[in-house]
Amino acid sequence: MKIDSLYEKPVLFALAAVVVISIGTLVTTFIPLFLPSTQPVSPLFTPYTAVETEGRDIYIREGCNNCHTQTVRPLRSEVARYGDYSRAEESAWDRPFLWGSRRTGPDLARGGGKYPDAWHYRHMANPQGMFDKSNMPAYPWLAKSRLDTSLTVRKVKALGFGYDAAEVARQLADFRRTVTAPAYPSAQVRSQVTPAALHGEITELDALVAYLQKLGRDMKAAKQAVTGPATAEAAESKNPHAGNRGAEEEGEKIFKENCRSCHGEKGSGGFGPKLATTVHKFGGSDPELFASVAGGRPGGMPAFLPQLGKERVWKAVAYIRHLERERR
């Protein structure tokens, strides 16, 4: 059959077009789905635990993914604010993906470990108590609801996490012991938002906090294993803005926007240590205060150097010095 005759037969031409397009679609779309290169799985990224799995379901149920994305795009502005851009293997265990496309609230892909559990307990109970202008609604009922784990074994099995019933029971028991122990670092705040009858149980809020603390944690651990613990940029031995009233006023604005929710009004103390004092937990010299603000500290203090920059960190230190003078 001559090729010209194909153009003269519309039905035959349409069938030939369908066959060619189908073959192209199969080769370029469906076959690659089953190739290892399109299914990136890394041993550095672990499946969710039983409690984190339940927390993720609560996150979806309450519509958190409608306002918060979980993907950091490879743009300079996003990396500066949130951290390393997202990799495909980070979502290998996600069913469904929660990348999102709209940010009413901040991206949460790197939120794990940024704040202590106590911060999340308080924030979920009263967002405006942490950030005055927050439009996030409160979720007080989560702390009043005992976590239903009747389907947890079936969930992790369906998701392919590899946990049997005994392992799920062990994870749940270990988690319960952790969050209900008097030595739990966030025990005080948890007891404030959780009814007394549920102090010894796992609540839905406990599970949600566990899930939030998982986000980005494996990525941070993998990076730390390669580069070592993150440290602040080397600082001058003395604050270049020391005694500058204008710098102290700008530092006060920086403090209110970034530090007040943890360290309290005028550094009076809260989740974070008291700053209106001359005795500081990690040292009170200018370089030590700079290192604390810029590089963060263990236990929930995030690094602010990427988002504030060196000059604004020093201005925050200048304001801390102002608080010290006021308390003398």
Residue, then its C-alpha position, 0 to 999 in steps of 0.5 A: m500500500k502506498i503511503d499516499s493512499l493512507y492520506e486518502k482514507p480518513v478512517l485508516f489514517a485515524l487508526a494508524a495515528v492511534v497506533v503510533i500515539s499509543i506506542g509512543t505513549l507506552v514507550t515514553t510514559f508507562i514503561p519508565l514508570f517501572l524502571p528503577s531510575t524513576q522509583p528513587v528509594s534511598p536507605l537514608f529515608t525511612p518509612y513512617t513509624a506507626v504513630e507517624t502514619e496515624g499522624r499523617d492521616i490526621y494531617i490529611r483529615e484536618g485539611c492541613n495540606n490545603c494550606h501547607t505545601q511539603t516541597v521546597r523548589p530549587l529557587r534561591s529564595e525558597v532554599a534561603r528560607y526553608g533549606d535544601y530543595s526537595r528530592a524525589e526520594e524523600s517522598a518515596w514512602d508517601r501515599p499520597f504525595l502532599w507536595g501541594s501548590r498553595r501556601t497560605g501557611p509556610d512550607l513544612a518539608r523541612g519543619g521536623g526538628k525546627y521547634p521542640d514538641a512543646w512549641h507544636y502543642r502550644h501552636m496547635a492549641n492557640p496559633q495566635g498565642m505564638f504569632d499575633k497575625s496568624n490566620m491559622p485556626a486552633y485545633p484544641w479537639l485533637a488533644k481531647s481525642r484518644l488516638d484510634t489505632s485499631l487499623t494501624v496494622r492494616k495501614v502500614k501493611a497496605l503502605g508496604f512499611g514492613y511492620d508486623a503486628a508485634e512491631v506496631a504494638r512495640q512502637l505504640a508502647d514505646f511512644r506512649r512511654t515517651v510522651t507520658a513520662p514525667a521526664y518528657p521535655s514537653a511534659q508540662v505543655r502537653s499536660q496543659v493542653t491535654p485533659a487529665a483523663l488522657h495524660g496516660e494515653i496517646t492523643e491525636l495531637d501526640a500523633l500529629v506532632a510526631y508526624l510534623q517532627k518527621l518531616g525533613r528529618d531524614m534529609k537533615a540527618a543524611k546531610q549532617a552525616v556527610t558534612g558534620p554538625a551545622t555551625a554558624e558562620a565565623a563571627e567577629s569577636k565583637n558586635p559591630h552594632a554594640g550600643n547602637r540604639g537604631a540597631e537595637e530597635e531593629g533587633e527588637k522587631i527581629f526578635k518579635e517576628n522570630c524569637r518571641s514565640c519561644h523566648g517570651e515577651k521581652g526575653s522573659g523565657g518560655f519554651g526557650p531559655k530566658l534572654a533578659t539575663t546576663v547568664h546564658k545557657f550556651g555562653g554570653s559573649d558576643p561570638e557565643l550569642f551570635a553562634s546561638v542565633a545564627g547556627g541554632r542549638p540542640g533541643g529545638m533552637p533553629a538556625f536563623l543565619p540563612q533567613l536573617g543574614k549576618e547583619r540582622v543576626w548581630k542586630a538581634v544580639a544587640y537587642i539581647r544586650h539591651l534586654e540584659r541592661e534593662r534587667r539589671 
